[in-house]
Amino acid sequence: MDTLATLRLFRQVVKRGSITAAGRALGLSTTAASRQMQELEAALQARLLNRTTRNVSATEAGQHLFDRLGPLLEDLDGVLRAAGDEHGQPTGTLRVVARRSFGLLHVAPTIAGFHGRFPQVSVELTLTEVMDLRPSSGVDVVIRLGRPDEKSLHSTRLAADRRVLCASPAYLARVTPPAEPGDCARHACLAYHREDEPALWIFEQDGKRRDIAVTGPLRSNSGEVLHRAALDGLGLALLPAWMVADDVDTGKLQPCLPDIRAYPAGYQAEIYAVHARAEFVPAKITAFIAHLTGQVPPHSLSLSL
């Protein structure tokens, strides 16, 4: 016996005073509807209906069940509708954790537009310098460096892995710009820093790789800090294209060795939006990622050597 379907049928029988009418409303024959009512009474070991040749009415036990069943079924229907809406119409709270630099430049500025399109969704955005981000309990989307290997995760690329070796015009006016990768070892270099991580820039040209150990006045785990220092003329920086493309376009930063692929050790990956793979992905997640890919500036997606 399908208990939920049978209880819905029972409510219709009491409301309509007829097993035939209730069955017809739910697409059941009179025989099938009668059998379900008999099975319900047998399961509950109680007579729920008074049956006559003219009508059907609830017994005292049946009326008590009917009265309590109505609010319960209405609440259940509301829960089921809400669950369906979650996959159809974006609603609810969307929890996003993003790498700090990318989040400030290319996620935070899109939130107002996203809310304008989907006002039923509220966003909780957390920024972090943690590298190995994963969706977890309470986190819907992570925006991270590199695509994770787990088949249980779905990844959407947001920005390419291109890095730009650059410096301010003021810095390059004081020194001779690097003519080849080895020259960087003699420059004031602004490098990423994590515990036990060497300040190493990697250059690839004509299938050959060169690792250049660099030194300088500043190391930081924050791309924003290095970016600000480069703009202030403190030295050479090797930063993501999605971070410095506007500054290069406006002349605030000048690229160096543009024909050579380069990246800091450990920071050459692309930027991905990642969420748990599922048969039914909540609409708030798919809507947010679609919105984000449409808002990230084109140079962040396509700029390449």
Secondary structure, 3 states (H helix, E strand, C coil): CCHHHHHHHHHHHHHHCCHHHHHHHCCCCHHHHHHHHHHHHHHHCCCCEEECCCCEEECHHHHHHHHHHHHHHHHHHHHHHHHHHHHHCCCEEEEEEEEHHHHHHHHHHHHHHHHHHCCCEEEEEEEECCCCCCCCCCCCEEEEECCCCCCCEEEEEEECCCEEEEECHHHHHHCCCCCCHHHHHHCCEEEECCCCCCCEEEEEECCEEEEEECCCCEEECCHHHHHHHHHCCCCEEEEEHHHHHHHHHHCCCEECCCCCEEEECCCCCCEEEEEECCCCCCHHHHHHHHHHHHHCCHHHHHCCC
